[in-house]
Amino acid sequence: MLFMATFWTTVIVTLYGTVVAQTDPLEVEIENGWVRGKKITPNFYSWQGIPYAKPPLGNLRFEPPQKPDNWSGTWDASYDRSECVQTTSDSLASVIVPTGNEDCLYVNVYTPKPPNTVQTPLPVMIWVYGGAFFQGNSSYELYGPDKLVSQNVIFVSFNYRVGIFGFITTGNDAAPGNTGLRDQILALKWVQHNIAAFGGDPHNVTVFGQSAGSVSVSNLLLSPLTQGLFHRVILESGTALCDWGGSTTHGKEAAFKTGALLGILTSDSYDLIKRLKQVPADRLQRKASITMAVNFATRQIHGLLTYLPVIEHKHKDAVVTGSYFSHLQRGDFPKIPVMIGYNSIEVLYFKIIFDLLGPLLGIYDLVPADLVPSSMRANASDVIRIGAEIKNFYAGRFGSLIGSHWKKLQKYANDDKFIRPIQQTARLLALHTQTYLYLFSYHDSTTEGAVHGDELNYLFNSNRKSNSDKFITECITKLWTNFAKYSNPTPHNVTQCGNITWKPVASGENLDYLSIDSNITTSTNPNKKEMDFWDKLFKKYGNMPFNTY
């Protein structure tokens, strides 16, 4: 009898344990196995650090990501994993101190309720971080999505390879380029295959990003490899029309220069890549950072970045297949809704760069031809004349661009690097699909305007607590999540923004936009004087086809 009692007790305990495991809201079964997350609050749950690809180690370095192996047991998804190899710095002195790990391809999921309580699948918002394509990560510390998730959406973020590990190219099959974008695509596929297990709707996915993340999303929008993976996009402070968001010849040059710094003296692309795969990650990152620093010093404000997305040579798995401008002009992309915008003084974030370059920037007063954007593809005989027109517009005929702490040069750079290409992207998109344009100008007393990345302080976790800060937080959180839910940021008057209705851009001369400041207003044609100047300049001197703008 004792044996029988023990036997049945064991059976009951085992069955009970199985039932508990199956109903535990923190344990979720996905394609590759079980994962266990954590409950942060009654309305906020997280699963962090889930593999979406095999660790890209050894021969997998630089290669397209591969789907992960299945695992037995339950994966601990209660904490962030390592960022990808990069340099994280606020000064040139630390630019050669590597951080991160090659084993970094992990995804995070945040939900407002336990998956087993979701009756109607929830909209999904997938975040792609910025960082100039050489740094960044998806950690909760940087991008805690509590505010977004509180609006009853599911938030997904992930790491992707950056710098030489994510964007090396030789221009041929040895290293076609855009490996970091391929990481992003595999993460999007992971969402399609697995998000339903967390209560998400794979047919209602919004992808959004900022800076380099926004450039990435704009490339994904036009890529033939992403069809059906998402249903609307939000582009914050960057598109592939920005000249800093893509490379033509510099990427290939950088690969061989980095190889030379490592003693790899070869002109053969396949030999270069084979030997670079054998270099320890931290040593490779140090030399790649030196290459980037030299490029930065010699090309100044036109060459801040080195390892970037590229237009690939023709092959069946190409992510970026041609001129972004031409694709947009033809409407050669899925006609899904787009929200796009920029901040009022983006370049003020990069003031340290202007300060570091210092007197070197005097070249723009002495040789205004250097102000002419390569994207214009101007005739060599016109470059001096164009440069003079640009300098006269921003500084006056006898004025200086570098006086008063570079303010006039910063104004030029703000228009050239952000406002002109982003507005042009909005105009071209609006010819073919519903497009909403915003200008984020809200700022505190410490700055003259909203700098690059300022809106992230209100979308993600921050300690800003003034009444006006709370107003902006509630407003843009509602606008962004409404767009993710309804493809319209104001499907009805949004009380959180003062009962505003945001109109899409009309395909005509006027550029409708939403001004996000202490008061939320609508208007037309932001930065009109400057944009009219550049439009006339491009029409007069530019040569199609443009790639960037």
C-alpha positions in Angstrom: 0.0 0.0 0.0 2.8 2.4 0.9 4.4 1.6 -2.5 1.1 2.3 -4.3 0.6 5.6 -2.4 4.1 6.7 -3.2 3.6 5.7 -6.9 0.4 7.7 -7.3 1.8 10.6 -5.4 4.7 10.7 -7.8 2.3 10.5 -10.8 0.1 13.3 -9.4 3.1 15.6 -8.7 4.5 15.0 -12.1 1.2 15.7 -13.8 0.7 18.8 -11.7 4.2 20.0 -12.5 3.5 19.5 -16.2 0.2 21.4 -16.0 1.9 24.2 -14.1 4.7 24.4 -16.7 2.2 24.5 -19.5 0.1 27.3 -17.9 3.1 29.3 -16.5 2.6 32.7 -18.2 6.3 33.3 -18.3 7.1 30.2 -20.2 6.5 30.3 -24.0 7.2 27.7 -26.6 8.7 29.1 -29.9 10.2 27.5 -33.0 13.5 26.6 -31.3 12.2 25.6 -27.8 10.9 26.9 -24.6 11.8 30.4 -23.2 11.1 31.8 -19.8 10.8 35.6 -19.3 10.0 37.7 -16.3 7.1 39.8 -14.9 8.2 43.3 -14.3 4.8 44.7 -13.3 1.3 43.4 -13.6 1.1 45.1 -17.0 4.6 44.6 -18.3 6.3 41.3 -19.2 9.7 40.7 -20.9 11.6 38.0 -22.7 15.1 39.2 -23.3 18.1 37.7 -25.0 16.4 35.0 -27.2 18.7 33.7 -30.0 17.4 34.6 -33.5 20.5 33.4 -35.2 23.6 31.2 -34.6 26.5 33.1 -33.0 28.4 34.5 -36.1 31.8 33.1 -34.9 34.7 31.8 -36.9 33.8 31.2 -40.5 30.4 32.7 -39.9 32.0 36.1 -39.3 30.9 38.6 -42.1 28.5 35.9 -43.4 24.7 36.1 -43.6 23.1 35.0 -40.3 21.9 31.5 -40.0 18.8 30.3 -38.1 19.7 29.1 -34.6 19.8 25.5 -33.5 17.0 24.1 -31.3 17.7 23.8 -27.6 16.5 21.4 -24.9 15.2 22.6 -21.6 14.0 26.2 -21.1 16.0 29.2 -22.3 16.6 31.8 -19.6 15.2 35.0 -21.3 15.3 37.2 -18.2 18.2 39.5 -19.1 19.9 41.3 -21.9 22.7 39.7 -23.8 25.9 41.3 -25.0 25.9 44.0 -27.6 27.7 43.3 -30.8 31.5 44.2 -31.2 31.8 48.0 -31.4 33.4 51.1 -30.0 31.4 53.1 -27.7 32.8 56.6 -27.0 32.2 60.3 -26.6 35.7 61.1 -27.5 38.3 60.1 -30.2 40.6 58.9 -27.4 38.4 55.9 -26.6 37.4 55.1 -30.2 39.9 52.3 -30.3 38.7 50.5 -27.1 36.5 47.7 -28.3 33.4 46.5 -26.4 30.8 43.8 -27.0 30.9 40.3 -28.3 30.5 38.5 -31.6 27.9 36.3 -30.0 25.3 39.0 -30.0 22.3 38.1 -32.2 19.5 38.1 -29.7 15.9 39.4 -29.7 13.8 40.9 -27.0 10.0 40.8 -26.6 7.9 43.0 -24.2 4.2 42.6 -23.7 1.4 44.3 -21.7 -0.1 41.0 -20.5 0.7 37.3 -20.2 0.5 35.6 -23.7 -2.0 33.1 -22.4 -4.5 35.9 -21.5 -4.4 37.6 -24.9 -7.7 37.1 -26.7 -7.2 39.3 -29.8 -3.6 39.4 -31.2 -1.9 42.7 -30.4 -0.1 45.1 -32.8 3.6 44.6 -32.9 6.3 47.4 -33.0 9.8 46.4 -34.0 12.6 48.8 -33.0 15.9 49.2 -35.0 18.4 51.2 -33.0 20.7 53.8 -34.4 24.4 54.4 -33.7 26.0 55.5 -37.0 26.3 51.8 -38.1 29.3 51.4 -35.8 27.7 51.2 -32.4 24.4 50.6 -30.6 22.4 47.9 -28.8 18.8 46.9 -28.0 19.2 46.9 -24.2 16.4 47.8 -21.8 18.6 50.4 -20.3 18.7 52.3 -23.5 15.3 51.5 -25.0 13.0 50.5 -22.1 9.6 50.5 -23.9 7.3 50.7 -20.8 5.4 53.8 -22.2 4.8 52.2 -25.6 3.7 48.8 -24.2 1.3 50.6 -21.9 -0.7 51.5 -25.1 -1.5 47.8 -25.6 1.1 46.9 -28.2 3.9 44.4 -28.2 7.5 45.8 -28.5 10.3 43.9 -30.1 14.0 44.9 -30.3 17.1 43.0 -31.3 20.9 43.4 -31.8 22.5 43.4 -35.2 26.1 43.5 -36.3 27.7 46.9 -36.8 31.0 48.4 -38.0 33.3 46.1 -40.0 31.5 43.0 -38.6 28.2 44.1 -40.1 29.0 46.3 -43.0 32.3 45.2 -44.5 32.2 45.0 -48.3 34.5 44.1 -51.2 31.9 44.7 -53.9 31.7 41.1 -55.0 30.7 37.7 -53.7 33.5 37.6 -51.2 31.7 40.2 -49.1 28.7 41.7 -50.9 28.0 44.0 -47.9 24.9 44.8 -45.8 25.4 41.8 -43.4 23.9 44.0 -40.6 20.8 44.5 -42.8 20.6 40.7 -43.3 20.6 40.3 -39.5 17.7 42.7 -39.4 15.8 40.7 -42.0 16.3 37.5 -40.1 15.0 39.2 -37.0 11.9 40.3 -38.9 11.4 36.7 -40.1 11.8 35.5 -36.5 8.9 37.8 -35.5 6.7 36.4 -38.3 7.4 32.9 -37.1 7.2 33.4 -33.3 5.4 36.5 -32.2 2.0 34.8 -32.1 3.3 32.7 -29.2 3.6 36.0 -27.2 0.1 37.2 -28.2 1.3 39.3 -31.1 -0.3 39.7 -34.6 2.2 38.8 -37.3 -0.1 40.6 -39.8 0.0 43.9 -38.0 3.7 44.8 -37.7 5.3 48.3 -37.7 9.1 48.6 -38.0 10.6 51.9 -36.8 14.1 53.2 -36.2 16.1 56.3 -35.5 19.2 57.7 -37.2 21.1 54.7 -38.7 18.2 52.5 -37.6 15.9 54.7 -39.6 18.2 54.5 -42.6 18.1 50.7 -42.2 14.3 50.7 -42.1 14.2 52.8 -45.3 16.4 50.3 -47.0 14.3 47.4 -45.7 11.2 49.1 -47.1 12.7 49.0 -50.7 14.4 45.6 -50.4 13.0 42.6 -52.4 13.9 40.4 -49.5 11.4 41.9 -47.0 8.1 41.6 -48.8 5.3 40.8 -46.3 7.5 41.1 -43.2 5.9 44.4 -42.0 3.0 46.6 -42.8 4.0 50.2 -42.0 7.2 52.0 -41.1 8.3 55.0 -39.0 11.5 56.8 -40.0 13.1 59.1 -37.4 16.0 61.4 -38.4 17.4 59.4 -41.3 16.7 57.8 -44.6 18.8 56.2 -47.3 18.7 59.5 -49.2 21.1 60.9 -46.5 24.6 60.8 -47.8 25.9 59.6 -44.5 23.6 56.6 -44.7 25.4 54.8 -47.5 28.7 54.2 -49.2 29.8 54.0 -52.8 33.6 53.3 -53.0 34.7 54.0 -49.5 33.5 50.7 -48.1 35.7 48.6 -50.3 38.7 50.9 -49.8 38.2 50.7 -46.0 38.2 46.9 -46.1 41.6 46.7 -47.7 43.0 49.6 -45.6 42.0 47.7 -42.5 43.6 44.6 -43.9 46.8 46.5 -44.5 46.9 47.7 -40.9 46.8 44.1 -39.9 49.6 43.1 -42.2 47.3 41.5 -44.8 48.8 42.9 -48.0 46.6 41.5 -50.8 44.5 42.7 -53.7 42.4 39.5 -53.7 39.0 40.0 -52.0 38.5 36.4 -51.1 42.0 36.1 -49.6 41.3 39.3 -47.6 38.1 38.1 -46.1 39.5 34.6 -45.4 42.4 36.1 -43.4 40.2 38.8 -41.7 38.1 36.0 -40.3 41.1 34.6 -38.5 42.0 37.9 -36.7 40.8 38.2 -33.0 37.7 40.3 -32.8 39.1 43.0 -30.5 42.2 43.4 -32.7 40.1 43.6 -35.9 37.9 46.2 -34.2 40.9 48.4 -33.2 42.3 48.5 -36.7 38.8 49.1 -38.3 38.4 52.0 -35.9 41.7 53.5 -36.9 40.6 53.3 -40.6 37.4 55.1 -39.6 39.2 57.8 -37.7 41.5 58.5 -40.6 38.6 58.7 -43.0 36.9 61.0 -40.6 39.9 63.3 -40.3 40.5 63.5 -44.0 37.0 63.9 -45.3 35.6 65.9 -42.3 31.9 66.5 -42.3 31.4 64.7 -45.6 33.1 61.5 -44.3 32.0 60.9 -40.7 31.2 57.2 -41.3 33.0 54.3 -43.1 31.3 51.0 -42.8 27.8 51.6 -44.2 25.0 50.0 -46.3 25.9 49.7 -49.9 24.2 49.1 -53.3 25.2 45.5 -53.9 26.5 44.0 -57.1 23.9 42.0 -58.9 23.2 38.7 -57.2 20.0 36.9 -56.2 20.3 37.6 -52.4 21.0 41.3 -52.7 19.4 43.4 -50.0 20.0 46.8 -51.6 19.6 46.6 -55.3 19.8 50.1 -56.8 19.5 53.8 -56.3 17.2 54.6 -53.4 16.1 57.9 -55.2 15.2 56.0 -58.3 13.2 53.3 -56.4 11.3 56.1 -54.6 10.7 58.0 -57.8 9.3 55.0 -59.6 7.2 53.9 -56.6 9.1 50.6 -56.6 8.3 49.6 -53.1 5.3 48.3 -51.1 2.6 51.0 -50.8 2.4 50.8 -47.0 1.8 53.8 -44.7 4.9 55.8 -43.6 5.6 58.2 -40.8 8.7 60.3 -41.2 10.4 63.2 -39.6 13.3 65.0 -38.1 14.4 67.2 -35.2 14.9 70.9 -35.4 18.7 71.1 -34.8 19.9 67.6 -35.4 23.6 68.5 -35.8 23.9 70.1 -32.4 24.2 66.6 -31.0 27.5 66.4 -32.9 28.9 69.7 -31.6 31.9 67.8 -30.2 32.9 66.9 -33.8 32.9 70.5 -34.8 35.0 71.4 -31.8 37.4 68.6 -32.4 38.0 69.5 -36.0 38.3 73.2 -35.0 40.5 75.2 -37.4 40.4 72.4 -40.0 36.9 73.6 -40.8 38.3 76.8 -42.1 38.7 75.0 -45.4 35.0 75.6 -46.1 35.6 79.4 -46.1 38.7 79.1 -48.2 37.4 76.4 -50.6 33.6 76.6 -50.7 33.6 74.0 -53.5 34.0 71.5 -50.7 30.5 72.4 -49.6 29.0 70.9 -52.8 27.3 67.6 -51.9 28.5 64.7 -54.0 24.9 63.6 -54.3 24.3 66.5 -56.7 26.6 64.8 -59.3 27.5 68.3 -60.5 29.7 68.9 -63.5 33.3 69.7 -62.5 33.2 73.0 -64.3 30.3 74.1 -62.1 31.6 73.1 -58.7 33.4 76.3 -57.8 30.3 78.4 -58.8 28.0 76.1 -56.8 30.2 76.3 -53.7 30.2 80.1 -53.9 26.4 80.1 -54.0 26.1 77.8 -51.0 28.6 79.9 -48.9 26.8 83.1 -49.9 23.5 81.7 -48.8 24.6 80.6 -45.4 27.3 83.2 -44.5 27.0 86.0 -47.0 29.5 86.9 -49.7 32.1 88.2 -47.2 31.0 86.3 -44.1 32.5 83.2 -42.4 30.9 79.8 -41.9 33.1 79.0 -38.9 32.6 82.1 -36.8 30.4 82.1 -33.6 31.2 78.5 -32.8 30.5 77.1 -36.2 26.8 78.1 -36.1 26.5 78.9 -39.8 28.4 75.8 -40.8 26.1 73.8 -38.4 23.1 75.3 -40.1 24.5 74.2 -43.5 25.2 70.7 -42.2 21.8 70.4 -40.6 20.1 71.2 -43.9 22.6 69.1 -46.0 22.7 66.0 -43.8 19.2 65.8 -42.5 16.5 68.2 -43.5 16.9 68.2 -47.3 17.2 64.4 -47.8 14.4 63.6 -45.3 12.0 66.2 -46.8 12.8 64.8 -50.3 12.1 61.3 -49.1 8.7 62.4 -47.8 7.9 64.1 -51.1 8.8 61.1 -53.1 7.0 58.7 -50.8 3.8 60.8 -50.8 3.6 60.4 -54.6 2.8 56.7 -54.0 1.6 56.1 -50.5 0.1 57.7 -47.4 2.9 59.6 -45.7 2.9 61.6 -42.4 5.7 64.2 -41.8 6.6 65.6 -38.5 9.1 68.2 -37.1 10.1 67.6 -33.5 11.2 70.9 -31.9 10.5 70.4 -28.2 13.6 71.0 -26.1 14.6 72.2 -22.6 16.4 75.3 -21.6 19.9 73.7 -22.0 19.7 73.6 -25.9 18.6 75.9 -28.7 16.4 73.2 -30.2 15.7 69.5 -30.4 19.0 67.7 -31.2 19.6 64.3 -32.8 17.8 61.7 -30.7 15.9 64.0 -28.4 12.5 62.4 -29.2 13.8 59.1 -27.8 13.8 60.6 -24.3 10.0 60.7 -24.6 9.4 57.5 -26.4 11.5 55.4 -24.1 12.3 55.4 -20.4 13.7 58.7 -19.0 13.7 60.7 -15.8 12.1 63.8 -17.4 9.2 64.7 -15.2 8.1 68.3 -15.8 4.5 68.9 -16.8 5.5 69.8 -20.3 7.7 66.7 -20.5 4.8 64.6 -19.5 2.6 66.2 -22.1 5.1 65.5 -24.9 5.6 61.9 -23.6 1.9 61.2 -23.6 1.4 62.9 -27.0 4.1 61.2 -29.1 3.5 57.8 -27.4 -0.1 58.0 -28.5 0.8 59.2 -32.0 3.4 56.5 -32.6 1.2 53.7 -31.2 -1.9 54.9 -33.0 0.0 54.7 -36.2 1.0 51.2 -35.4 -2.6 50.2 -34.7 -4.5 52.1 -37.3 -2.0 53.3 -40.0 -3.1 56.8 -38.9 -1.5 58.7 -36.0 -4.8 60.6 -35.4 -7.7 58.3 -36.4 -9.8 60.7 -34.2 -8.8 63.8 -32.3 -6.0 62.9 -30.0 -6.7 64.5 -26.6 -3.2 63.8 -25.4 -2.0 66.2 -28.1 -4.6 68.9 -27.7 -7.3 67.5 -30.0 -5.0 67.7 -33.1 -5.6 66.0 -36.4 -2.5 65.2 -38.4 -3.0 65.3 -42.2 -0.8 63.2 -44.5 1.4 64.9 -47.0 -0.4 65.8 -50.2 1.4 65.0 -53.5 1.9 68.6 -54.5 3.9 71.7 -53.8 2.9 72.1 -50.2 4.4 69.8 -47.6 1.9 69.2 -44.7 3.5 68.4 -41.4 2.9 68.2 -37.7 5.0 70.4 -35.4 5.7 68.7 -32.1 6.6 71.4 -29.6 5.2 72.7 -26.3 2.1 73.4 -28.4 1.2 70.8 -31.1 0.3 72.5 -34.4 -0.1 71.7 -38.0 1.4 73.7 -40.9 3.0 73.4 -44.3 6.5 73.6 -45.7 8.9 73.6 -42.8 12.3 75.2 -43.4 10.9 76.5 -46.7 13.5 79.2 -47.5 16.4 76.7 -47.2 14.7 73.9 -49.0 13.7 76.3 -51.9 17.3 77.2 -52.2 18.5 73.6 -52.4 15.7 72.6 -54.8 16.7 75.3 -57.2 20.4 74.4 -56.9 19.7 70.7 -57.6 17.4 71.6 -60.6 20.1 74.0 -62.0 23.2 72.0 -61.5 22.3 68.4 -60.5 22.6 65.5 -62.8 20.2 62.6 -62.6 20.1 59.8 -61.6 20.7 60.7 -58.0 21.4 58.1 -55.4 21.3 60.2 -52.3 19.9 63.8 -52.2 
